[in-house]
Amino acid sequence: MSEHTPSTDQPSDAQPTTPQPAPAAGEQSPPAAAIPPVPPVSAQAAAAASAPASDAASYATQAPYTAPAGSGYAQPGFGTAPTAPYGASPTSPYPSAVQAAPDAPAAASGKVGAGKIVGIMVAAALVGGAAGLGGAAAGASFFPSSQTVVTTGAGTVTVNNTDSVNQTTAIAAKVLPSVVTISASSGSSGGTGSGVVLTEDGYVVTNTHVVTLDGETSDPTLSVTTSDGTVYQAELVGTDPTYDLAVIKLVDAEGLTPIEFGDSSNLNVGDQTVAVGAPLGLANTVTTGIVSALNRSIQIASSAAPEGDAPQQEEEDGESESPFQFDYGQGQAPPSGAGSISIAVIQTDAAINPGNSGGALVDGEGKLIGINVAIATAGGASSSESGSIGVGFSIPSNIVQRVTDELIADGVATHGLLGAMVGDAATREDATTAGAYISEVTAGGAAADAGLRAGDVVTSFNGYPVTDATDLTAQVRALAGGSTATVVYLRDGKTLSADVTLGTLTP
């Protein structure tokens, strides 16, 4: 969901904070700030509360940690913040993303570490949990008890009362440096959206509809602003309209903070979520919620949809307009003649609004579980008119990681092709079960080679339940071309299964 707004540049000259030396042997450590410590609630919190102030100072000023080469995207470390170092010492997973207020008494370094957790969290989620902890107590396990008051600043998190810090604050402190605001323009058209940092040298994932202005251009002018206010120009690496994902590369970027990927296949309904992005152009916005539903698929209008995608699914006579859509900004209607795509999504009630598209959806451990992509609208109103109604959708991180790896390596991503025409089984006159009804198979295609035939009703694909044609198409497209999957189907009242080797969808 991109937001069409005029683009404004706000560059800043960011420099890393210079580490301060620890006290020499025999010196007395400076006292901690005169703020009542939060009672420790865990072994980690107890250690933080009992550590000398000099330890806290050393912790906050460690050089950013760089993960070993070849370790993938999970490489914490960021050194461009003008007032506090992002990144952590090799012995701690928690980076610093906060700064002391100018009028507050500071500890030895004047800066302190913030809890590093990435994730989507409900604001009140901390009243539960295995230990039965309250919000303030749980938050204390991520912020050292010697912490000073934290103030507003580019890329920082505001903490006015350290006695009531909660876990969502710590999550925001970690995630914000990995989320950027994207401004795309072409001629007189322009729009904004969000993106997520994949690598330290500036690869960023976002949505195709953000960088192409909903299919209006294939050669956008891109400007990207990081959470600390630094502005970069960016180049388009590749787009994947089939799953509405894109990768861009920031020019001359280094030392950025990559997001840490989570495993979206391990999610449960009810898991805590946090969405981070720039709704309505408001950068560094954090909203909270839960995983509302899993194994959900949506069919959504897309002017960039590949022409070869449509024949997979039957057209339903009298089908009502889909309530799912990207944001087209400023009340603009979707482009005429737009096709559609079917994508598997995570449903969340974390508030997602125009401009959140391409931003991060994270879990309670602070890991990326999805890229925000679309919202449902009520009463047929456009997304720009209705705003969030608590029904938002994100592309699962496992799909995101596969597609972005391919885009970075090859500039294009592949998708599976079943070679069958399918419709909704439940709408047929003699229906006895929900699923995807195969009305036709392509000779020599993947379905035919696996023994599927017209009249079969697919109820499961690659381990995911299939309740209609959209589910099947979305799950087929989620896999790379040439992948093998197990199909469970009904034929003449019997449940059968087959292994199918998918073809490759031609863009």
ABEGO torsion letter per residue (X at the ends): XBBBBBBBBBBBBBBBBBBBBBBBBGBBBBBBBBBBBBBBABAAAAAAAABBAAAAAAAAABBBBBBBBGAEABBBEBAABAABBBEBBAABABBBABBBBAABBBBAAGBBBBBBBBEBBBAAAAABEAAGBBAAAAAAAABBAABBBBBBBBGBBBBABAAABBAAAAAAAAAAAABBBBBBBBEABBBBBBBBBABAAGBBBBBAAAAAGGGABABBBBBBBBAAGBBBBBBBABBBAAAGBBBBBBBGBBGBBBBBBBBAAABBBGBBBBBBBBBGGBBGBBBBBBBABBGBBBBBBBAABBAAAAAABBBBBGBBBBABBBBAEGGBBBBBGBBBBBBBBBBBABBBBBGABGBBBBBAAGBBABBBABBBBBGGBBAAAAEBAGBBBBBBAAAAAAAAAAAAAAGBBBBBBAGBBBBBAAABAABABBEBBBABBBBGBAAAAAGBBBGBBBABBGGBBBABAAAAAAAAAABBBGBBBBBBBBBGGBBBBBBBBBBBBBX
